[in-house]
C-alpha cells in the first residue's frame, strides 16, 4: 500500500478572527491551541511531518505532533508550503527569529536567508503559485518514494488558499485543523505534475 499524504490546514490564527491581514506572521489564538489539543488525541504517529515556515503552521504542527518531536524527530519546514499572498499575515519571519523562538524541534535546513521576502510581486502571480504547488508536490512525492511499499503516513501542515493549488481543487475550502487524506496518482516520478487524489 502506498504512503498516505495527510493534508492539514493550520488551526485558528489571530488574523482569522476579524480577517485582519495586517498582522505580521500571526500566532494561533487560544481557540487554535484548543483545536490542536482536541485533534492531538485523535491522530496517529506519522513517519514525516512537513510544515509551512509561518508561525501558525509551526504552532499547529508542534501542537498536533508532540509525540513525534518528543521522540527526537524534527518537523521539516518547507518554504514551498507558505501561503499564496503577500499581505503581512501571509509573510513569514526570518530564520533567526524562528530558531530563537521554536528551538530544536524543527529542521530549518530548507530556509534560505530571503525565504520570507515577498517584495517581488511575480512570486504571487497565478502562474508562479501553480508552479510552486507543482514543485512542492514533487518534493513531497520524492519523500513518499522512500516509503513506496509501506503503509505509512506523511503529514503536511499548510494554508487554506495554498491547499487549493496543492490539490488542484478550488471548490473546497479546508476548515481550521481539518485533515484530508491523499495518495499520489503516480509514485514513480514519471509525471511531472505529481497529482494527488483524495482517499476515504
N, C-alpha and C positions, 0 to 999 in steps of 0.2 A: 504494500500500500504506500503511495507517495506521501510525502510530508504535507501536513495541513497548515495553511497560512492563516493565522488569526489576525484580521484587521480590526483595530480598535481606535475609536475616536477618543480624545482626551476627556477627562472629567470637566465639570463646570469650572470655568475660569472667570476672573474678575471682569473681563470685557464682555462676557456673555450675558451678564445680569442686565445691563442697560444698553447693550450694543455700543459700548464706548470704546471705539477702536483707537483712541488717542493714548491709551495706557500702553506703555512700552513693555513688551515681553511679560505679560501678566502672569501672576501666580494663580493657583487654584483657590476657589472660595472655600469656606468651611463646608458648604454642601458638597463641593467637589471632592474634598478629602473623605467625607462620609460615603460618597458614591464609591470611591476606591475601597473603603473598608468593607462595604457590603459585597462588592464583586470579588474581593480578595478571598472571601470564604468559599466561593463557588468554583474558582478557576484552578486548573491544574498546573503542572510544572513543565514549562517549555524547555527545549534544548537551546534556543537562542531567543533573545529579546532585542529588537531594534527599536529605536525611538527617534523622533524628530528632536533636534537640539534646543527647541524652545522650552522655556521653564515649565509650562503647563503640561507638556507631554512627558518631560523628565519626571515631574512630580507624580503624574499618573502612573508611569511605568514603575517607579520606585514604590508607590503605594500598592500596586496590584501584585508585584512580584518580589516581595520581601524575602521569601524562601529562596528564590533564585539568587539574589545578591548575597544573602547570608551564607550561602554555600561557597562563596568566593568567586562566583561568575559575575561578569560585568555586563551591564546594559550598553549596547553599542549605539553611539549617537551617529545618525546618518543625515547629513545636511540635505540630501535629496528629498527627505521626508518633510521638510518645513512647509509651512502654509504658503498659499499662492500669492497673496497680496504684498504690498509694500507699505501698509499702514504701520504705525508704531506697534500695534498689537500683534502684527504678523512678522515683526522684525526681531531677530534673536539678540542675544548678549554675547560679548567677547568670550572666547575660550577661557581666558584667565579668570573671569568672573564666575563662570560655571564650575571650573576646577576648585576655586576657593569655596564656593557655596556647597557643592554636592560631593566633593571628595572622591574617594577611590572606588565607589560603586559603579562608575561609568568609564567607558572606553572612549577617549576623546581623539583617538588617532586619525579619524577622517576629517576633523575640523581644521580647515585652512585658516590662516590669520584673518582673511577677509570673508569668511563664510557667511557672515550676517549682513554684509554690505548689499543693500538693495537700491543704491542710487542709480544704477543702470536700469532704466525702465524696460529695456528689451528683455530683461530677465522675467518680467511678469506678463509678457505677451502670450497669447493663446498658444502659438507655435512653440515657444520656449517651455511653457509649462507641460505641454504634451510630451515634448522630448525628455524633460526631466522625469516625468512619470514613467516613460518607457525605459529609460536607463536605470531608474530605481527598481522597476520590476525585474529587469535583467540582473541587477545586483542581488536582489533577494533570491532570484532563481539560482544564481551561482552558489549561494549558501545551501539552498534546498537540494541541489545536486549532490552535495556531500552526504546527504541522508536519503538518497533516491529510493532505496528499498526498505525504508524504515517508517513505521507508523509513529511519527513524532510531530510535535507542534512547534512552529516558528511564529513568534508574536511580533507584530508591527504596530507601534503606537504613533498615530499621526493626527491629521486635522480634517475637519469636515469637507472643506472645498477641495483639498488635495485628494481626498478619497474619491471624489467624482472622477478625477483624471487617472488615478491609480487603478480603479476598477473599470474605467470607461463606461460608467453608468451615472449620468447626470439626473436620473429620475428618482434617485433615492438619497435621502439625507440621513446620515448616521446621527443618532442621538448621543448625548454625552455618555461616555463609557459603554457605548454599545459595541458588541463584538459580533463579527460575522466571519464565517469560515469559507476559505477558498482553496483551490488547487490550481497548479499551473496546467494549461492545456498541453504544453509541450515542455517536458522537463529535460529534453536532450540538448536544448540550446540552439536548435536549427532555426526556430522562429525568432526573428529579431524583436518582435513585439512583446514576447513573454507574457501573453494574455493570461488573465485569471478567470476562473469560473467558480461561481458560488456553489457551495455544497450544503446539504441539510445540517 
